[in-house]
Amino acid sequence: MDLKSGQLYWPLKNGLLGAYPILKQDLACEVAIIGAGVTGALVARELCDAGIDAVVLDRRDAGWGSTSASTCLLQYEVDTHLTELKELVGERDAVRSYLLCLESIGQIERLVATLPDDCGFARRPSVYLASRKRDVKALQKEWEARRTAGIRVDFLEQAEVEARFPFSRPAALLSADGAQVDAYRLTHHLLQYAMQRGVRVFDRTAVAKFESHAGGVTLVTDRDFRVRARYVVFAAGYETQEYLRQKVVELKSTYALVSEPLASFDGWFEQCLLWESARPYLYARTTDDGRVLVGGLDEPFRNPLLRDKLIERKTSKLAESFHELFPAIDLDVAYAWAGTFGETKDGLAYIGQTEEFPHALFALGYGGNGITYSMIAARVITDAVCGLENDDARIFRFDR
């Protein structure tokens, strides 16, 4: 699948952070991970810390799939409001999923502290704007639900929004707990961490076939080499749907831009993560090298050609929308791209096993906060490989 196109900011900014060989021999391991993006890297890191022998394979260069096109906001909010999620999956699981995402931000922060690079990680508050007056009531209910769950969040009236920003909105939720990161850098540092502890990483190595047997599964590569494993972990993001009969994701096309470096961020309250209640929503953040990143304007995914034809028009619209919010910030577009992402029926990830595929575990962090879901998936999958119970696994199961 053609996952992205355009001028991808993260790889251009960072350059070649790691080199990984092509697989040219047969191997055996406990766990074979398909996907060397941020999800596969988090899973590899968790497995090696648990003493599990793992191999990572990717058909592209490491980090060059959806990770390279991610806008890398770290939020506890899923794409479905907590109030709505309670109706879909029950109060217990809805609240727990929000709290798990919240905990994951702190876990990523502590993980980054063990690496030689901060990977652009920074704590930021998150402001969720009511796009229209009719959205205010829903935001009030959401505020009450989150506070009841123990989440730090404030409800801002219109005057309070205007006191913090150069624009006006009828209301907003101000969450204390958000963050941002450079997922491309994080991926490579995690892979290098894992390699130092025995994980073997191979990119530009496609898996052409799977052979299940009593002891596990054998992966056959496009060069006809074999990797025999007890488990295979699918961390291949949106391409994983190709291997499943059950439809678990609705694909969308999304758009993003990054500005030239800026001297200041006039009127931008604490350089917060900014997003809105309109669907599709606009969102914005800053980067660790003084730029603005703006994204959104999602469309149903039809094919890559149609997606890519819209890049210029969508970029202009994103820049225009940002200027309406922050007229004092002189934004010049430096990079712009399109990417494919997906949403699930309830906004929750799919993590764990499915009867469709013996000896397989899935780490499918679909949705607007895929990196925090990937952190959850790394723990759930490692527990499964180690034969440990993980009560949170049921929240993300395939038959929910």
C-alpha positions in Angstrom: 0.0 0.0 0.0 1.2 3.5 -0.8 0.9 5.0 2.7 2.1 8.6 2.1 3.5 11.1 -0.4 4.8 14.6 -0.6 7.6 16.2 1.4 7.9 14.3 4.6 9.3 16.5 7.3 10.7 14.0 9.8 13.0 12.0 7.5 14.2 15.1 5.8 14.9 16.8 9.1 16.7 13.8 10.7 18.4 12.2 7.8 19.5 8.5 7.9 19.5 7.7 11.6 20.2 4.0 11.3 21.2 1.4 8.7 19.7 -2.2 8.8 20.6 -5.1 6.6 18.5 -7.1 4.2 17.7 -10.6 5.5 19.9 -13.1 3.5 19.7 -16.2 5.7 17.2 -18.5 7.5 16.6 -17.6 11.2 14.8 -18.9 14.2 13.4 -16.7 17.1 10.7 -16.6 19.7 8.9 -13.6 18.1 9.0 -12.2 14.6 7.7 -8.6 14.3 6.4 -7.4 11.0 6.9 -3.6 10.9 9.9 -1.5 11.8 7.9 1.7 12.5 7.2 3.2 15.9 4.8 0.4 16.9 7.2 -2.4 16.0 10.1 -0.6 17.7 8.1 -0.2 20.9 7.1 -3.9 20.8 10.7 -4.9 20.1 12.0 -2.8 23.0 9.4 -4.3 25.5 10.1 -7.8 24.3 13.9 -7.6 24.7 13.6 -6.1 28.1 11.5 -9.2 29.0 14.3 -11.4 27.7 12.4 -12.5 24.5 14.5 -13.3 21.4 12.9 -11.2 18.6 13.5 -10.4 14.9 12.1 -7.3 13.2 11.3 -7.2 9.5 10.0 -4.4 7.3 9.4 -4.2 3.5 10.5 -0.6 3.5 13.4 1.3 5.2 12.8 1.3 9.0 10.5 4.1 10.0 9.5 4.9 6.4 5.8 3.8 6.6 3.1 5.7 8.4 5.7 6.7 11.1 7.4 9.0 8.7 4.1 10.8 8.0 2.8 10.9 11.6 2.1 14.3 13.2 3.2 12.8 16.5 0.7 14.3 19.0 0.5 12.3 22.2 -2.9 12.5 23.7 -5.0 10.5 26.1 -8.2 11.4 24.2 -9.4 8.8 21.7 -11.3 9.8 18.6 -14.6 8.9 20.4 -15.7 11.1 23.3 -15.6 9.4 26.7 -19.3 10.0 27.0 -20.0 8.2 23.7 -17.5 5.4 24.4 -19.3 4.5 27.6 -22.4 3.8 25.5 -20.4 1.7 23.1 -18.2 -0.4 25.4 -19.5 0.2 28.9 -18.3 2.7 31.5 -15.5 0.5 33.0 -13.7 -0.2 29.7 -14.3 3.3 28.4 -12.8 5.0 31.4 -9.9 2.4 31.6 -9.0 3.0 27.9 -8.7 6.8 28.5 -6.6 6.2 31.6 -4.4 3.7 29.8 -3.7 6.3 27.1 -3.0 8.9 29.8 -0.5 6.5 31.6 1.2 5.8 28.3 2.2 9.4 27.9 4.2 9.2 31.1 5.6 5.8 30.1 6.9 7.2 26.8 8.4 10.1 28.7 10.3 7.8 31.0 11.3 5.6 28.1 12.7 8.6 26.2 14.7 9.5 29.3 16.7 6.2 29.0 17.7 7.0 25.4 20.6 9.1 24.2 18.3 11.6 22.5 15.1 13.3 23.8 13.5 12.5 20.4 11.7 15.9 20.5 9.6 14.8 23.5 7.9 17.7 25.3 5.0 18.0 27.7 2.3 20.2 26.4 -1.3 21.0 27.6 -4.0 20.1 25.1 -6.9 22.4 24.2 -10.0 21.0 22.5 -12.0 23.8 21.0 -15.8 23.8 20.5 -16.1 24.7 16.8 -19.7 25.8 17.1 -22.2 26.8 19.8 -24.1 23.6 19.4 -21.0 21.7 20.5 -20.8 23.4 23.9 -23.3 21.1 25.7 -21.4 18.0 24.5 -18.1 19.5 25.8 -19.7 20.2 29.2 -20.8 16.5 29.5 -17.3 15.4 28.3 -15.7 17.6 30.9 -17.8 16.1 33.7 -17.1 12.5 32.5 -13.4 13.1 32.4 -13.3 14.8 35.8 -15.3 11.9 37.3 -12.7 9.5 35.8 -9.9 11.4 37.6 -8.5 13.2 34.6 -7.1 16.7 35.0 -9.2 18.9 32.7 -10.8 22.4 32.9 -13.8 23.8 31.1 -13.1 27.1 29.5 -15.9 29.6 28.8 -15.7 31.8 25.7 -14.1 34.7 27.7 -11.5 32.3 29.0 -10.7 31.1 25.5 -10.3 34.7 24.4 -8.0 35.5 27.3 -5.6 32.8 26.2 -5.8 33.1 22.4 -6.2 35.7 19.7 -9.4 34.0 18.5 -12.7 33.3 20.0 -14.6 30.0 20.4 -17.7 29.3 22.5 -15.9 26.9 24.8 -13.0 24.6 25.2 -11.5 21.8 27.3 -8.0 22.4 28.7 -6.3 19.2 29.5 -3.1 19.3 31.6 -1.7 16.1 30.2 -0.5 16.0 26.6 2.8 15.8 24.8 4.6 15.7 21.5 7.4 13.7 20.1 9.4 13.0 16.9 8.3 9.4 16.2 10.8 8.9 13.5 13.7 9.6 15.8 12.1 7.6 18.6 11.7 4.6 16.3 15.4 4.5 15.3 16.6 5.0 18.9 14.3 2.2 20.1 15.5 -0.1 17.4 19.2 0.6 18.2 18.4 0.0 21.9 16.8 -3.3 21.0 19.7 -4.3 18.7 22.2 -3.7 21.5 20.2 -6.3 23.5 20.1 -8.9 20.8 17.1 -8.1 18.7 17.9 -8.6 15.0 16.4 -5.9 12.6 16.1 -6.2 8.9 14.5 -3.7 6.5 13.8 -3.8 2.8 12.8 -7.4 3.5 9.2 -8.2 2.6 7.3 -11.2 4.0 5.7 -13.1 1.0 4.1 -16.0 2.8 3.1 -17.5 6.2 3.2 -21.2 7.1 1.6 -22.2 10.3 2.6 -25.3 12.1 2.3 -26.9 15.5 5.3 -25.1 17.0 4.4 -21.6 15.6 4.7 -20.0 12.3 7.3 -19.7 9.5 7.7 -16.4 7.6 8.9 -16.8 4.0 10.5 -13.6 2.6 10.5 -12.3 -1.0 14.0 -13.7 -1.3 12.8 -17.1 -0.1 14.6 -17.0 3.2 12.7 -18.4 6.3 12.1 -17.0 9.8 10.8 -19.6 12.1 9.0 -18.2 15.2 6.7 -19.1 18.1 4.7 -16.0 17.4 4.4 -13.4 14.7 3.5 -9.9 15.7 1.8 -7.7 13.1 2.9 -4.1 13.7 2.4 -3.1 10.0 -0.3 -0.5 10.7 -2.9 0.0 8.0 -1.5 -2.6 5.7 -2.4 -5.3 8.2 -6.0 -5.2 7.0 -4.8 -7.1 3.9 -4.2 -10.1 6.1 -7.6 -10.1 7.9 -11.1 -11.1 6.7 -12.6 -9.1 9.6 -12.8 -5.4 8.6 -11.3 -3.5 11.6 -10.4 -0.2 10.1 -12.0 2.5 7.9 -9.2 4.1 5.9 -8.9 7.9 5.5 -6.6 10.3 3.8 -5.1 13.1 5.9 -3.0 16.1 5.2 -0.3 18.0 7.0 2.2 20.9 6.7 5.2 22.1 8.5 6.3 25.8 8.4 9.6 27.4 8.0 11.2 28.2 11.4 9.5 31.0 13.4 10.9 33.7 15.6 7.9 33.6 18.0 4.5 32.0 18.5 2.5 35.1 19.3 -0.8 34.4 21.0 -0.3 30.6 21.2 -1.1 29.7 24.8 1.9 27.6 26.2 2.4 26.2 22.7 -0.4 23.8 23.5 -1.7 21.0 21.3 -4.7 22.4 19.6 -7.6 20.7 18.0 -11.3 21.1 17.5 -14.7 19.4 17.7 -15.6 19.8 14.0 -15.3 16.6 12.0 -13.0 16.4 10.2 -11.0 18.4 12.7 -8.0 20.7 12.3 -5.1 20.3 14.7 -1.8 22.1 15.3 1.4 21.8 17.4 4.9 23.2 17.4 8.1 21.4 16.8 11.4 21.3 18.8 13.1 23.3 16.1 10.7 26.2 16.2 8.2 25.4 13.5 4.4 25.0 13.3 2.8 21.7 12.3 -0.8 21.8 11.1 -2.9 18.8 10.0 -6.3 17.5 9.3 -9.0 18.0 6.5 -9.4 14.3 6.3 -11.2 12.6 3.4 -12.4 9.1 2.8 -9.5 7.1 1.3 -10.2 6.1 -2.3 -6.8 5.6 -3.9 -3.4 7.2 -3.6 -3.6 9.2 -6.8 -6.8 11.0 -5.8 -5.3 11.6 -2.3 -2.1 13.1 -3.7 -3.9 15.4 -6.2 -5.4 17.2 -3.2 -2.1 18.0 -1.5 -1.8 21.5 -2.9 -5.4 22.5 -2.2 -5.4 21.0 1.2 -2.1 22.6 2.1 -3.5 26.1 1.1 -6.6 25.4 3.2 -4.6 24.3 6.3 -2.4 27.4 6.1 -5.5 29.7 5.7 -7.2 28.1 8.6 -4.1 28.5 10.8 -3.8 32.2 9.8 -7.4 32.7 10.9 -6.5 31.4 14.3 -3.1 33.2 14.7 -2.9 36.2 12.3 0.3 37.5 14.0 2.2 34.3 13.2 3.6 34.6 9.7 3.5 31.0 8.5 5.4 30.0 5.4 5.0 26.4 4.3 8.2 24.5 4.1 6.9 20.9 3.8 3.6 19.4 3.0 2.4 15.8 2.6 -0.5 13.4 2.6 -0.9 10.2 4.5 -3.2 7.3 5.0 -4.6 6.5 8.4 -7.6 4.7 9.8 -10.4 4.8 12.3 -12.2 1.9 14.1 -15.9 1.6 14.9 -15.4 2.8 18.5 -12.1 4.6 18.3 -10.2 1.9 20.2 -7.2 0.0 19.0 -7.2 -3.7 18.1 -4.6 -5.6 20.1 -4.0 -9.3 20.7 -5.1 -12.5 19.0 -7.8 -13.4 16.4 -9.0 -16.9 15.5 -8.3 -16.0 11.8 -4.5 -16.2 12.2 -2.9 -18.9 14.5 0.2 -18.0 16.4 -0.2 -14.3 15.6 -0.5 -11.2 17.8 -1.7 -7.9 16.4 -0.6 -4.3 17.5 -3.0 -2.1 15.5 -2.9 1.3 17.1 -5.5 2.8 14.8 -6.9 6.3 15.4 -5.8 9.8 16.3 -3.5 8.7 19.1 -1.8 5.7 17.6 1.5 6.1 19.4 0.0 5.9 22.9 -2.0 2.8 21.7 1.3 1.4 20.5 2.7 1.7 24.0 -0.3 -0.1 25.4 0.1 -2.8 22.7 3.8 -3.4 23.5 2.8 -4.2 27.1 -0.2 -6.4 26.2 1.7 -8.4 23.6 4.8 -8.9 25.8 2.5 -10.3 28.5 0.8 -12.6 26.1 4.2 -13.9 24.8 5.3 -14.4 28.4 2.1 -16.2 29.4 1.0 -13.5 31.8 -2.6 -12.3 32.3 -3.3 -8.7 31.3 -6.7 -7.6 32.2 -6.6 -4.6 29.8 -6.2 -6.9 26.8 -10.0 -7.6 26.8 -10.7 -3.9 26.0 -8.9 -4.1 22.7 -9.9 -7.6 21.7 -11.1 -8.4 18.2 -14.4 -9.9 19.2 -15.5 -6.9 21.3 
